[in-house]
Structure formats: structure tokens, C-alpha cells
Amino acid sequence: MQDIDTMPCYNLLAEGTKDRVRVCTEDAGFELILGKNAASLEVDYVWILMCAFLVMLMQLGFTLLEAGAVRYKNTLNIMFKNLTDFCLGAIVWYLFGWPLTAGPDDWDNEFMGSGDMVLEDSKDYLNWFFSMVFAATAATIVSGAVAERTTLQAYMAYSFVLTAWIYPIVVYWVWSGKGVFSGGVGKDYEVIDFAGSGVVHMVGGFSGLMGALIIGPRNGRPVPHSVSFQVMGVFILFFGWFGFNCGSTLSAQGNMVLASRVAMTTTLSACSSGLTSVLIAKLVEGAFDVERMGNGILAGLVGITAGCHVVEPWGAILVGFLSGMVFFGASKLMVFLGIDDPLDAFAVHGATGFWGVLACAFFGTKDFIVETGYTEAPDSFGKRFRNQFTGALTIAVWTIANSGALFGVLHLTGNLRISEEMEKSGMNIKHSSRAGTSMDPWQFRNSDGEMEIPDSLKRDPEDPNGSSNVEMGSAEDSDKAKAAE
């Protein structure tokens, strides 16, 4: 008999369960079929895992984007928050979030799921991991909106609540197949949201809005310390977004044409929105602003995420064009209202996420909607718009109510904002165990212009070449300059 190590073997799902079974056969030409052949099943697993890895890489993109947008004295703090966000999010999703996103076969509750705690029933490691990186993305969005003035305990609290309660409930509504807005199962209010304009980005964006509103604006003169970091972050997020959108096909077999179309519409919308945003910036603000273009690209990605599978290429360009306008208008409105959002998180993710859900009603084509399994949405534009608007509004209200309550409690108990002294000096010192001279790299220059410039660093107005007094200053002046830094 042939040795089992040399036999062709297949990993299959046991019929009627989600348990995997390994089957080996002596006949190399034998093909065992159970719904799908085993080789295709393995390809599906590889496809989803690779897309999930791309979504995880987006955490690096967010880290660079946020670190570049804050002042130098707070870069370690924002990096620490992004590391913590992913680590805490994974544990919380495993223990609390995942069980709320699904229910047993006979479960008919349209509000929330129940069961499969710590994957005890399903052993569905693949979908757990794919859903976990999405949850971490939603939580990371909030950190940018409240950057540079939030306590660590507040950060831990809202990251926990969002991942354990706010976000998984919305996931159940739209993606579980049992929730009130689930598509493809005959729900009257089915919502088209392929990869999460509403489910992921609105939840993160509107939570960030409530945080920024309640905590108040930053003190000092908040100037981004590295636009280069921001641009690198945008490109990494753009790259990771293909895992976000294309991976939402949830399988490879039979879906590669769809995944290719999703990649194209995602690209066209992002580029259209980026160009729109920078042109508006030139007209309104008088400059081809790099930051505006970067955030415009992200807005186009958010705007197309819900309907990337149901729009034509020309529709994706128009979705991106309007996404750029929505982003720019929302960003200006936040400034007018005095709400300090360092990353434009609400404008990019919240406002444009809302538009992205609505865009499916305007630009989704009937053939693509039917092809992707929706049963109620193809009926009429009026019904489709009603469903999309109702779904987006419900997500907004749910998120505002829950995150507002959380941030309100943190504010009332004095656990939301750091002290004025800490905000002035920066939070980096809290995130390094270095001491003495080894701490010098983290003795950051003040980026607020709040400290008086030492005489030894002042330029001589008589010197047209701009030479300073540093070279002529004494050692004492040099020491004073270092102390001021």
C-alpha cells in the first residue's frame, strides 16, 4: 500500500459542519468533490488570508499617517496607540466581538447575534481572522480624531467598547445574513455595503467625531511634523485597501472577475477623488495641497468601498469625484464649528462613508446588483435609496449614541484628557524607558512656539545672509539652548 506521506491529500469541510477533515487517496488522478473540490477550497483559504494580511498592513499605513499629522513631541504616543489598538482589538474580538456577529441556525434576532464564544462551536479561524483585521481598522480611525490630548485609559476604554459592542452589532445588522439590513436573504431593508463604507468607516468616523467634539481642541499651535510620513501612509493604505475590497468576495473560485472589477473601481474612485480634492484646494485655498490630495485619495477609497462591486468604471470615477467634494466640505465644516480633528478622520471616514452607502443607490447598476445576490435592492431606485439612507442613518445614530455616552462618561469622570502640563510638554516621555543622556533623542523640540527663543539662536537682523549667533555664543548659551529644546 502506498505510504500516506506520498498520497494526494485534501483538507475538506465535513458535510453539514464547519469542521475540517483530511482525506487521502492512493489514486493520484482521483478527484473528490464535496460542493467544491479540495484544491479550490485551499485556494479560497489562501486568497482570504492574503487579503487579510493586506488589511493588517493598513495598520502601518495608519501609523505613518497619524504620526506625520501630529507634532513631533507626540509621535511615540500615537505609535504606541496604534500598536495597542491592534493587540487589544484582537483579544477583545476573540472574547467579546465575534460572538455578537452571528448566531445559531435557528437564531432569528435581527438586532444582535449570540453564540460561538471563542470559536468553540465553529472553529472558523479563517473568517475570525479576516473579520478581526476589519474591526481593528474601525478602532484605529478613532485614535487620529482625538490625537495629542487623550489619556491612555480613555484610549483603552473606547477601543474596548468599540470592538466589543458598537462595531460587532453593526456587522451583525449588515453582514450576518440574519440582521435587519442583511442583503441577499429577502430582508425588506437590505443594504448594499460590500466592504464597509458604513459598517467599518462610518463607525470609526462618527466615533471619532464624538470624541473630538467632547474632548475639545488641542492647545498650542498644532502643525504636522512630517508630511512625508503622511504621504507614505496614504500609499500603504491604498495598497492595503485592495485586500479590504477585493477580499470581500470571501472566496477565490468563481470570483476573480469580480475581484478584478473591484480592484479597478477602487483605483478609479481613489484617483478621481484625490485629483478633485487637490483642485478644490487650489481654487479655495490657493495651493496644490499635498495633505488635501492624500486625504482626498483616502476619501475616494472610503466612498467606493460600499459599492465597488456594483458600479461601472464611469460610476466609480463619479463616486470618487463626489467623494472629494464631500470630504473637502466636511473638513471645512469641522473647522468652522471649531471641532479639532487632526487627521480629518470624520471628513474622510464618517461623512464620506455615509456618502459611499448612498452612492450605491445612485450608481449601482441593476445587472451587477442582481449578479451579486441582492433580492430587494434591484426592484426600484426609490426602494434602494430608502434602504441605503435608512441603513446609513441608523449606523450613524447608533454610533453617535454609544460613543457619545462613552466619551461623555470619560469626560465627566476626568479620565478623558491629559493635563495641561503634559499636553504642553508632549506625551512621548511616557513611552520610553530611556534615562539620562540616552533620553536626549526624545527631548523633543517644542513645536508650539510657546517657549521663548534663546538669544544664542536668534538671527541678527543686520545680517542679510541669515547667519545666527550660535557660532559666536558661549558654552553657557549653548547649554541654555539645549535646555530650551
Summary of the structure (lengths in Angstrom):
residues: 485
radius of gyration: 25.3
end to end distance: 77.5
largest distance: 96.3
contacts: 1769
relative contact order: 0.12
helix: 65%
strand: 4%
